[in-house]
């Protein structure tokens, strides 16, 4: 077994993860980073001892202005679009993720959500569960302001 696998197995044993089931008829909503979104907890944070967070993020109104440039303090973030779309600016390109698309954003990657459909739903997974967000300056050659603190 490699050193990394041995360390991962030791962390796993310390956490004592639990089996969890979250029913759609009994959702738990949690506070999130943005006031205009609803965040539905999928029970993974508690079950994994804070190692992974999984949630459904829903918007019932589109983005009215860009979120501002920011990074996340995490190992990585995965987004899977259930419905709608989001436009994101990165240092070297702007992309649109739409229903059925997935996106991986490594921790510390500057980005800016610049537009969304009027409504959307997505699954977001992050490692670790307690993912921080910090404003940052736009990358060279990119427009926009840092995210408001």
PyMOL commands that set and color helices and strands:
alter all, ss='L'
color gray80, all
select helices_A, chain A and resi 3-15+24-26+44-47
alter helices_A, ss='H'
color red, helices_A
select strands_A, chain A and resi 28-30+37-41+52-59+70-73+76-83+85-89+94-98+102-106+112-116+120-127+132-135
alter strands_A, ss='S'
color yellow, strands_A
deselect
rebuild
show_as cartoon
